[in-house]
Amino acid sequence: MTGAIWNLLLALAWVILSGDFSGPNLVIGLVFGYITLVLIEPQVPALKGYPGRIPRILRFLGFFIKELVQANLRVGFDILTPPWHMKPGVIAMPLEARTELEITMVANLISLTPGTLSLDVSDDRKVLYIHAMFLDDEEELRRNLKEMECRALELFR
């Protein structure tokens, strides 16, 4: 978290010193701040691991946007075509997430994807119950959701 705050402060300093208070200039400041933090990371223990998080976040965003578009297209196609292709059902997915924050993040990401909804977490916090609109292949759905969970957990661990 310290790295993100320093990156933001460096970007704001860039915006103030350049005198251009626009969005693109802020993005340029964020990039320059990130490069600076990458260069000084070996000398500052508080920044340890920060430079590796940004590429992971960008990879996750790309993955999630792809999943979001695919799910929207599938649900949209099902709504627009006369015979419905959905086969709803509930599955139980074992969780790798352990903390409350991780479980909440995984459950919310699953619920944000059209066609799936997180219903409940078991009392021992090891199983997440999910309602799926398209339960044609339970193992494939479970595998896709596990991939989303693993990629989300990379952001926290």
BELHU-V86566 format. One record per residue. SS is DSSP state (A for helix, B for strand, O for the rest). PSI is psi in whole degrees, -180 to 180 (999 if undefined). Layout:
<<SS;PSI> <SS;PSI>>
//
This chain:
<<O;-33> <A;-41> <A;-41> <A;-40> <A;-44> <A;-39> <A;-44> <A;-42> <A;-40> <A;-38> <A;-42> <A;-39> <A;-42> <A;-46> <A;-45> <A;-46> <A;-32> <A;-22> <O;6> <O;102> <O;64> <O;163> <A;-49> <A;-36> <A;-35> <A;-41> <A;-42> <A;-42> <A;-39> <A;-40> <A;-47> <A;-39> <A;-41> <A;-46> <A;-42> <A;-45> <A;-34> <A;-40> <A;-34> <A;-2> <A;-41> <A;-26> <A;-15> <O;106> <A;-29> <A;-20> <A;2> <O;124> <O;-12> <A;-46> <A;-29> <A;-17> <A;-37> <A;-49> <A;-36> <A;-40> <A;-44> <A;-41> <A;-42> <A;-43> <A;-42> <A;-46> <A;-46> <A;-39> <A;-40> <A;-47> <A;-39> <A;-44> <A;-45> <A;-44> <A;-41> <A;-42> <A;-41> <A;-45> <A;-43> <A;-42> <A;-42> <A;-35> <A;-39> <A;-20> <O;140> <O;-55> <O;126> <O;139> <O;-2> <O;150> <B;82> <O;154> <B;172> <B;135> <B;159> <B;126> <B;120> <B;139> <O;140> <O;-24> <O;140> <O;-40> <O;162> <A;-41> <A;-45> <A;-45> <A;-43> <A;-44> <A;-46> <A;-46> <A;-41> <A;-39> <A;-40> <A;-41> <A;-29> <A;-25> <O;121> <O;139> <O;-9> <B;149> <B;126> <B;127> <B;-50> <B;161> <B;138> <O;161> <O;-33> <O;4> <O;29> <O;-10> <B;135> <B;129> <B;130> <B;134> <B;129> <B;137> <O;-33> <B;96> <O;50> <O;-47> <O;102> <A;-41> <A;-39> <A;-43> <A;-46> <A;-40> <A;-42> <A;-42> <A;-36> <A;-39> <A;-41> <A;-41> <A;-46> <A;-42> <A;-36> <A;-38> <A;-27> <A;-28> <A;-29> <A;-22> <O;999>>
//
